[in-house]
Amino acid sequence: MPTCQNCKNKWGWKETFKKTFTTDPAMKCPYCGEKQYTSLKTRKWSLLFSMLPLLPLLLNIFLDISLLMMIGLIIGSGILYICLYPFVLELSNQEEPLF
Ligand SMILES: [Zn+2]
């Protein structure tokens, strides 16, 4: 779970989950109100993880997966990604450029 870099309080899963869906890159800490940003490490990981739903498409080249099963796998891995995201999220006090 992410820990606020300012007050060192751990954020709850629900808290983090809700903040994940805001378009603002800055997330306000529920404890101290300080702005927190997704760390560079987490952003690199999430970029990799977001490829996960594409895996069933790749698998389809080698295995004969039915369309229904493929859709299920894509949705399933998407849900898995969203649910696991709060566990891998690390916070930073300032916005770190990706490149
Ligand atoms: Zn805080």
Residues whose N, C-alpha, C, O or C-beta is under 5 A from the ligand:
A	BS01	ZN	C4 N6 C7 C29 Y31 C32 G33
